[in-house]
Amino acid sequence: MALDTSSEIKDHAKLADFILFSQREFLLNLSRELNKDNISFAQFFLLSYLASSKELTMTDIARKMSHSTAAATGLVDRLEKLGYMERTHAIDDRRKVMVRVTAKGLNLVSRLREVLKGQIAEAMNEADAQDAATFMTNYASLDSAAMAR
């Protein structure tokens, strides 16, 4: 979609500023929560991703995280030591290492998602009801467009 007017460019700039500001606020609060559990953002993102998957290979994890297999192994090692993940061997190929989230890991992801939902709810409650409804409608539209890609 081409930009037609300087007004649209300004709108995009405002949206970019909003995303950067809100992301910073949410990430700062999330950082405090992650520190309590002694995990990094990368480890949390991996846990979150794995929480929605049954299990993944180390190669799949490395690809998803845009890391080398060695770097992904380091992330998994630490999470496994903390009890948030476990490794097994694939039934059909024992050379293939499979990784899945433990119940403890699922509980952590669930708790931190609840913290984020609370922060978002608080931010939405501070907004005018019509603005909040418009935002959610526009978000749904953008999310659908992104998923279609």
Summary of the structure (lengths in Angstrom):
residues: 149
radius of gyration: 19.1
end to end distance: 13.6
largest distance: 58.4
contacts: 368
relative contact order: 0.10
helix: 72%
strand: 8%
